[in-house]
Amino acid sequence: MRTTLTIDDDVAAALKEKAHRAGTPFRQVVNDALRAGLSQAGRRPPKRYRLKPTSLGGVHPGIDLDRALRLADALEDAEIARKLELQK
């Protein structure tokens, strides 16, 4: 179909540049751009994901985090050693 469109100068320049870079006819670039725009027209943008931070509370009195981390390291080391023994 043949029709006349009035395209803004900046849009026309961008389309011409894209056609030149791609080595395709201007008409094809315009049609591809219109198709892409029409296929996106009915879609809503995805809803933004929002994270709501929640306080987990502070460290309770009498809890030594250094000891807890050392215990976690020791348990992890023991598990790695156990898995290595199973591979033999």
Secondary structure, 3 states (H helix, E strand, C coil): CCCCCCCCHHHHHHHHHHHHHHCCCHHHHHHHHHHHHHHHHCCCCCCCCCCCCCCCCCCCCCCCHHHHHHHHHHHHHHHHHHHHHHHC
